[in-house]
Amino acid sequence: MIVIPKIVPDRKKCGSIIQGIFRGNYIILGLPIVINMFGEDQIGSAAALVPITIIVYNFLAVIVLSYFSHDKEINPFSWDMVKKIATNPLIIGSLLGIIYVMMPMKLPAILFKPISDIASLATPLALLVVGGQFKFNTVINNKKELSLTVIGRLVILPAVFLFIAVFLGYRGTELAPLIVLFGGPTAVSSYVMAKDMDCDSDLAAQIIIFSTLASMFTLFGWVFLMRTLGFL
């Protein structure tokens, strides 16, 4: 939020870029990759990150996109800003989800099953929407922003935080989820968030597609590097 606005003058693009850099697709990729590397009996650390990343990503995304959706810089602690964040449907939904998990009573199976089935459609449906909204003619116009975001997401972010994780002593099954958390592609839901909160949704869609394509090579590279160095 300090560096990107100095490089990209368009605030709406800044919101999509910053979200594209920090918001990874861990929910979809984290568990499968760890299972393939270590087996289902070693997914404790990977599973523990899921609820934390959902809450943190959602709250940070709302804050960033709300701040950069305005054409001019605003006070992030103003009443209008606080109200916009507090009344965002994603924040309200996250809080209701936390309350539901903490309640002793659960929904009956007759209600929970169809809700769960609908929830499982969210990511495939979002991918279809992103693909349908993709515009090739705008890719050239956004080449600087795309390069900045993809490199920041897949190279700079994991280089910094994986180094910190290794320095702090993370190894093996504890380190593997962090490779996906910090080095995975941008989350599919970032497109919907950018569109809903009046940031550059075209750029957000392009970031998802290009970071997903590039991550097939960079994720392998990070896993190979960590294994070569003896940390996995």
C-alpha atoms as a printed R data frame, in Angstrom:
    type eleno elety resid chain resno       x       y       z
1   ATOM     1    CA   MET     A     1   0.000   0.000   0.000
2   ATOM     2    CA   ILE     A     2   3.030   2.274   0.271
3   ATOM     3    CA   VAL     A     3   5.047   1.169  -2.761
4   ATOM     4    CA   ILE     A     4   2.419   0.297  -5.406
5   ATOM     5    CA   PRO     A     5   0.724   3.756  -5.542
6   ATOM     6    CA   LYS     A     6   4.150   5.285  -6.264
7   ATOM     7    CA   ILE     A     7   4.515   3.010  -9.313
8   ATOM     8    CA   VAL     A     8   0.903   2.896 -10.566
9   ATOM     9    CA   PRO     A     9  -0.991   6.218 -10.483
10  ATOM    10    CA   ASP     A    10  -4.474   4.733 -11.094
11  ATOM    11    CA   ARG     A    11  -5.933   4.018  -7.643
12  ATOM    12    CA   LYS     A    12  -8.470   1.476  -8.897
13  ATOM    13    CA   LYS     A    13  -5.657  -0.508 -10.498
14  ATOM    14    CA   CYS     A    14  -3.673  -0.213  -7.260
15  ATOM    15    CA   GLY     A    15  -6.476  -1.929  -5.339
16  ATOM    16    CA   SER     A    16  -6.541  -4.865  -7.755
17  ATOM    17    CA   ILE     A    17  -2.739  -5.129  -7.815
18  ATOM    18    CA   ILE     A    18  -2.317  -5.106  -4.030
19  ATOM    19    CA   GLN     A    19  -5.067  -7.677  -3.592
20  ATOM    20    CA   GLY     A    20  -3.536  -9.775  -6.384
21  ATOM    21    CA   ILE     A    21  -0.177  -9.811  -4.609
22  ATOM    22    CA   PHE     A    22  -1.266 -10.729  -1.085
23  ATOM    23    CA   ARG     A    23  -4.388 -12.828  -1.704
24  ATOM    24    CA   GLY     A    24  -3.361 -16.334  -2.713
25  ATOM    25    CA   ASN     A    25  -5.399 -19.356  -3.770
26  ATOM    26    CA   TYR     A    26  -4.403 -21.376  -0.708
27  ATOM    27    CA   ILE     A    27  -7.901 -22.724  -0.007
28  ATOM    28    CA   ILE     A    28  -7.931 -24.675  -3.277
29  ATOM    29    CA   LEU     A    29  -4.258 -25.629  -3.663
30  ATOM    30    CA   GLY     A    30  -2.911 -25.869  -0.108
31  ATOM    31    CA   LEU     A    31  -4.332 -29.185   1.073
32  ATOM    32    CA   PRO     A    32  -4.019 -31.103  -2.251
33  ATOM    33    CA   ILE     A    33  -0.344 -30.181  -2.670
34  ATOM    34    CA   VAL     A    34   0.566 -31.115   0.905
35  ATOM    35    CA   ILE     A    35  -1.363 -34.409   0.577
36  ATOM    36    CA   ASN     A    36   0.499 -35.244  -2.634
37  ATOM    37    CA   MET     A    37   3.842 -34.450  -1.017
38  ATOM    38    CA   PHE     A    38   3.417 -36.051   2.415
39  ATOM    39    CA   GLY     A    39   0.136 -38.020   2.523
40  ATOM    40    CA   GLU     A    40  -3.227 -37.404   4.174
41  ATOM    41    CA   ASP     A    41  -1.930 -38.143   7.666
42  ATOM    42    CA   GLN     A    42   0.400 -35.114   7.524
43  ATOM    43    CA   ILE     A    43  -2.064 -32.306   6.728
44  ATOM    44    CA   GLY     A    44  -2.476 -30.927  10.243
45  ATOM    45    CA   SER     A    45  -0.499 -27.720   9.655
46  ATOM    46    CA   ALA     A    46  -2.015 -27.207   6.207
47  ATOM    47    CA   ALA     A    47  -5.581 -27.631   7.504
48  ATOM    48    CA   ALA     A    48  -4.966 -25.279  10.438
49  ATOM    49    CA   LEU     A    49  -4.157 -22.450   8.012
50  ATOM    50    CA   VAL     A    50  -7.498 -22.649   6.163
51  ATOM    51    CA   PRO     A    51  -9.782 -20.807   8.636
52  ATOM    52    CA   ILE     A    52  -7.073 -18.258   9.415
53  ATOM    53    CA   THR     A    53  -6.421 -17.404   5.759
54  ATOM    54    CA   ILE     A    54 -10.149 -17.081   4.995
55  ATOM    55    CA   ILE     A    55 -10.664 -14.530   7.760
56  ATOM    56    CA   VAL     A    56  -7.444 -12.573   7.165
57  ATOM    57    CA   TYR     A    57  -7.765 -12.476   3.367
58  ATOM    58    CA   ASN     A    58 -11.390 -11.353   3.466
59  ATOM    59    CA   PHE     A    59 -10.840  -8.576   5.979
60  ATOM    60    CA   LEU     A    60  -7.680  -7.271   4.302
61  ATOM    61    CA   ALA     A    61  -9.284  -7.383   0.852
62  ATOM    62    CA   VAL     A    62 -12.256  -5.304   1.995
63  ATOM    63    CA   ILE     A    63  -9.977  -2.745   3.640
64  ATOM    64    CA   VAL     A    64  -7.628  -2.432   0.637
65  ATOM    65    CA   LEU     A    65 -10.364  -2.292  -2.013
66  ATOM    66    CA   SER     A    66 -12.477   0.141  -0.002
67  ATOM    67    CA   TYR     A    67  -9.503   2.460   0.405
68  ATOM    68    CA   PHE     A    68  -8.470   2.421  -3.263
69  ATOM    69    CA   SER     A    69 -11.976   2.499  -4.745
70  ATOM    70    CA   HIS     A    70 -11.963   6.294  -4.301
71  ATOM    71    CA   ASP     A    71 -10.327   8.429  -6.991
72  ATOM    72    CA   LYS     A    72  -8.540  10.522  -4.373
73  ATOM    73    CA   GLU     A    73  -6.631   9.498  -1.262
74  ATOM    74    CA   ILE     A    74  -8.891   9.452   1.780
75  ATOM    75    CA   ASN     A    75  -8.441   9.112   5.510
76  ATOM    76    CA   PRO     A    76  -8.526   5.342   6.192
77  ATOM    77    CA   PHE     A    77  -9.900   6.043   9.676
78  ATOM    78    CA   SER     A    78 -12.761   8.290   8.545
79  ATOM    79    CA   TRP     A    79 -16.327   7.395   9.513
80  ATOM    80    CA   ASP     A    80 -17.332   6.798   5.880
81  ATOM    81    CA   MET     A    81 -14.465   4.364   5.419
82  ATOM    82    CA   VAL     A    82 -15.236   2.508   8.659
83  ATOM    83    CA   LYS     A    83 -18.929   2.340   7.738
84  ATOM    84    CA   LYS     A    84 -18.154   1.019   4.243
85  ATOM    85    CA   ILE     A    85 -15.973  -1.744   5.676
86  ATOM    86    CA   ALA     A    86 -18.361  -2.654   8.503
87  ATOM    87    CA   THR     A    87 -21.369  -2.949   6.169
88  ATOM    88    CA   ASN     A    88 -19.577  -4.970   3.493
89  ATOM    89    CA   PRO     A    89 -21.447  -8.273   2.878
90  ATOM    90    CA   LEU     A    90 -18.207 -10.260   2.967
91  ATOM    91    CA   ILE     A    91 -17.317  -8.917   6.421
92  ATOM    92    CA   ILE     A    92 -20.833  -9.575   7.692
93  ATOM    93    CA   GLY     A    93 -20.764 -13.091   6.203
94  ATOM    94    CA   SER     A    94 -17.367 -13.828   7.769
95  ATOM    95    CA   LEU     A    95 -18.562 -12.688  11.202
96  ATOM    96    CA   LEU     A    96 -21.741 -14.762  10.910
97  ATOM    97    CA   GLY     A    97 -19.608 -17.763   9.917
98  ATOM    98    CA   ILE     A    98 -17.376 -17.321  12.970
99  ATOM    99    CA   ILE     A    99 -20.432 -17.033  15.230
100 ATOM   100    CA   TYR     A   100 -21.967 -20.153  13.683
101 ATOM   101    CA   VAL     A   101 -18.796 -22.220  14.208
102 ATOM   102    CA   MET     A   102 -18.650 -21.139  17.868
103 ATOM   103    CA   MET     A   103 -22.304 -22.030  18.537
104 ATOM   104    CA   PRO     A   104 -23.007 -25.409  20.171
105 ATOM   105    CA   MET     A   105 -25.969 -26.039  17.860
106 ATOM   106    CA   LYS     A   106 -25.492 -26.849  14.158
107 ATOM   107    CA   LEU     A   107 -27.774 -26.789  11.163
108 ATOM   108    CA   PRO     A   108 -29.709 -30.022  10.537
109 ATOM   109    CA   ALA     A   109 -28.380 -32.189   7.711
110 ATOM   110    CA   ILE     A   110 -31.406 -31.433   5.546
111 ATOM   111    CA   LEU     A   111 -30.312 -27.771   5.426
112 ATOM   112    CA   PHE     A   112 -26.547 -28.170   5.705
113 ATOM   113    CA   LYS     A   113 -26.181 -30.582   2.765
114 ATOM   114    CA   PRO     A   114 -27.721 -28.347   0.057
115 ATOM   115    CA   ILE     A   115 -25.853 -25.293   1.409
116 ATOM   116    CA   SER     A   116 -22.588 -27.265   1.316
117 ATOM   117    CA   ASP     A   117 -23.310 -28.412  -2.255
118 ATOM   118    CA   ILE     A   118 -23.940 -24.826  -3.374
119 ATOM   119    CA   ALA     A   119 -20.723 -23.701  -1.655
120 ATOM   120    CA   SER     A   120 -18.721 -26.313  -3.588
121 ATOM   121    CA   LEU     A   121 -19.847 -24.652  -6.830
122 ATOM   122    CA   ALA     A   122 -18.402 -21.269  -5.867
123 ATOM   123    CA   THR     A   123 -14.858 -21.689  -7.190
124 ATOM   124    CA   PRO     A   124 -15.691 -23.431 -10.524
125 ATOM   125    CA   LEU     A   125 -18.415 -20.870 -11.155
126 ATOM   126    CA   ALA     A   126 -16.034 -18.012 -10.361
127 ATOM   127    CA   LEU     A   127 -13.488 -19.444 -12.818
128 ATOM   128    CA   LEU     A   128 -16.149 -19.527 -15.539
129 ATOM   129    CA   VAL     A   129 -17.086 -15.931 -14.805
130 ATOM   130    CA   VAL     A   130 -13.447 -14.815 -14.912
131 ATOM   131    CA   GLY     A   131 -12.925 -16.591 -18.228
132 ATOM   132    CA   GLY     A   132 -16.064 -15.022 -19.655
133 ATOM   133    CA   GLN     A   133 -14.991 -11.527 -18.630
134 ATOM   134    CA   PHE     A   134 -11.412 -11.872 -19.912
135 ATOM   135    CA   LYS     A   135 -10.563  -9.285 -22.588
136 ATOM   136    CA   PHE     A   136  -7.426  -9.914 -24.658
137 ATOM   137    CA   ASN     A   137  -7.319  -6.359 -26.013
138 ATOM   138    CA   THR     A   138  -6.747  -4.926 -22.523
139 ATOM   139    CA   VAL     A   139  -3.827  -7.223 -21.669
140 ATOM   140    CA   ILE     A   140  -1.337  -5.089 -23.623
141 ATOM   141    CA   ASN     A   141  -2.570  -1.951 -21.852
142 ATOM   142    CA   ASN     A   142  -2.027  -3.623 -18.486
143 ATOM   143    CA   LYS     A   143   1.299  -5.324 -19.231
144 ATOM   144    CA   LYS     A   144   3.207  -3.253 -16.636
145 ATOM   145    CA   GLU     A   145   0.599  -3.855 -13.937
146 ATOM   146    CA   LEU     A   146   0.351  -7.562 -14.781
147 ATOM   147    CA   SER     A   147   4.118  -8.059 -14.713
148 ATOM   148    CA   LEU     A   148   4.396  -6.205 -11.416
149 ATOM   149    CA   THR     A   149   1.649  -8.262  -9.777
150 ATOM   150    CA   VAL     A   150   2.668 -11.680 -11.076
151 ATOM   151    CA   ILE     A   151   6.330 -11.175 -10.139
152 ATOM   152    CA   GLY     A   152   5.333  -9.748  -6.752
153 ATOM   153    CA   ARG     A   153   2.952 -12.625  -6.059
154 ATOM   154    CA   LEU     A   154   5.004 -15.575  -7.326
155 ATOM   155    CA   VAL     A   155   8.602 -14.443  -6.832
156 ATOM   156    CA   ILE     A   156   9.100 -11.558  -4.388
157 ATOM   157    CA   LEU     A   157   6.503 -12.527  -1.774
158 ATOM   158    CA   PRO     A   158   7.632 -16.169  -1.396
159 ATOM   159    CA   ALA     A   159  11.313 -15.161  -1.541
160 ATOM   160    CA   VAL     A   160  10.831 -12.862   1.450
161 ATOM   161    CA   PHE     A   161   8.471 -14.902   3.605
162 ATOM   162    CA   LEU     A   162   9.887 -18.363   2.913
163 ATOM   163    CA   PHE     A   163  13.294 -17.030   3.941
164 ATOM   164    CA   ILE     A   164  11.734 -15.756   7.177
165 ATOM   165    CA   ALA     A   165   9.946 -19.099   7.718
166 ATOM   166    CA   VAL     A   166  13.171 -21.070   7.237
167 ATOM   167    CA   PHE     A   167  15.006 -18.678   9.561
168 ATOM   168    CA   LEU     A   168  12.305 -19.265  12.205
169 ATOM   169    CA   GLY     A   169  12.810 -23.025  11.939
170 ATOM   170    CA   TYR     A   170   9.919 -24.212   9.760
171 ATOM   171    CA   ARG     A   171  10.690 -27.496   8.022
172 ATOM   172    CA   GLY     A   172   8.915 -30.333   6.201
173 ATOM   173    CA   THR     A   173   5.144 -30.493   6.650
174 ATOM   174    CA   GLU     A   174   5.167 -27.117   8.417
175 ATOM   175    CA   LEU     A   175   7.007 -25.382   5.573
176 ATOM   176    CA   ALA     A   176   5.123 -26.941   2.634
177 ATOM   177    CA   PRO     A   177   1.803 -25.140   3.274
178 ATOM   178    CA   LEU     A   178   3.672 -21.827   3.455
179 ATOM   179    CA   ILE     A   179   5.061 -22.387  -0.044
180 ATOM   180    CA   VAL     A   180   1.477 -22.465  -1.355
181 ATOM   181    CA   LEU     A   181   0.305 -19.701   0.985
182 ATOM   182    CA   PHE     A   182   2.948 -17.221  -0.170
183 ATOM   183    CA   GLY     A   183   3.827 -18.625  -3.615
184 ATOM   184    CA   GLY     A   184   0.506 -19.822  -5.013
185 ATOM   185    CA   PRO     A   185  -1.530 -18.003  -7.690
186 ATOM   186    CA   THR     A   186  -3.954 -15.179  -6.922
187 ATOM   187    CA   ALA     A   187  -7.304 -16.252  -5.465
188 ATOM   188    CA   VAL     A   188 -10.206 -16.593  -7.898
189 ATOM   189    CA   SER     A   189 -12.492 -14.666  -5.558
190 ATOM   190    CA   SER     A   190 -10.337 -11.541  -5.976
191 ATOM   191    CA   TYR     A   191 -12.095 -10.816  -9.302
192 ATOM   192    CA   VAL     A   192 -15.541 -10.767  -7.718
193 ATOM   193    CA   MET     A   193 -14.268  -8.604  -4.878
194 ATOM   194    CA   ALA     A   194 -12.641  -6.086  -7.239
195 ATOM   195    CA   LYS     A   195 -15.783  -5.856  -9.383
196 ATOM   196    CA   ASP     A   196 -18.120  -5.544  -6.412
197 ATOM   197    CA   MET     A   197 -16.025  -2.836  -4.744
198 ATOM   198    CA   ASP     A   198 -15.437  -0.678  -7.821
199 ATOM   199    CA   CYS     A   199 -11.787  -1.437  -8.511
200 ATOM   200    CA   ASP     A   200 -10.316  -2.586 -11.844
201 ATOM   201    CA   SER     A   201 -12.039  -5.952 -12.360
202 ATOM   202    CA   ASP     A   202 -10.554  -6.486 -15.846
203 ATOM   203    CA   LEU     A   203  -7.064  -6.256 -14.380
204 ATOM   204    CA   ALA     A   204  -8.092  -8.539 -11.506
205 ATOM   205    CA   ALA     A   205  -9.280 -11.206 -13.979
206 ATOM   206    CA   GLN     A   206  -6.034 -10.976 -15.939
207 ATOM   207    CA   ILE     A   207  -3.995 -11.285 -12.743
208 ATOM   208    CA   ILE     A   208  -5.826 -14.496 -11.808
209 ATOM   209    CA   ILE     A   209  -5.292 -16.078 -15.232
210 ATOM   210    CA   PHE     A   210  -1.633 -15.141 -15.681
211 ATOM   211    CA   SER     A   211  -0.617 -15.891 -12.090
212 ATOM   212    CA   THR     A   212  -2.315 -19.300 -12.345
213 ATOM   213    CA   LEU     A   213  -0.454 -20.111 -15.572
214 ATOM   214    CA   ALA     A   214   2.902 -18.885 -14.258
215 ATOM   215    CA   SER     A   215   2.489 -20.646 -10.903
216 ATOM   216    CA   MET     A   216   2.704 -24.042 -12.620
217 ATOM   217    CA   PHE     A   217   6.397 -23.290 -13.069
218 ATOM   218    CA   THR     A   218   7.174 -21.117 -10.030
219 ATOM   219    CA   LEU     A   219   5.513 -23.418  -7.472
220 ATOM   220    CA   PHE     A   220   7.528 -26.341  -8.831
221 ATOM   221    CA   GLY     A   221  10.618 -24.150  -8.641
222 ATOM   222    CA   TRP     A   222  10.056 -23.217  -4.990
223 ATOM   223    CA   VAL     A   223   9.334 -26.821  -3.977
224 ATOM   224    CA   PHE     A   224  12.437 -28.003  -5.874
225 ATOM   225    CA   LEU     A   225  14.574 -25.296  -4.247
226 ATOM   226    CA   MET     A   226  13.357 -26.084  -0.725
227 ATOM   227    CA   ARG     A   227  13.959 -29.814  -1.276
228 ATOM   228    CA   THR     A   228  17.403 -29.220  -2.753
229 ATOM   229    CA   LEU     A   229  18.342 -27.127   0.270
230 ATOM   230    CA   GLY     A   230  17.065 -29.862   2.579
231 ATOM   231    CA   PHE     A   231  14.176 -27.937   4.124
232 ATOM   232    CA   LEU     A   232  11.411 -30.282   2.861
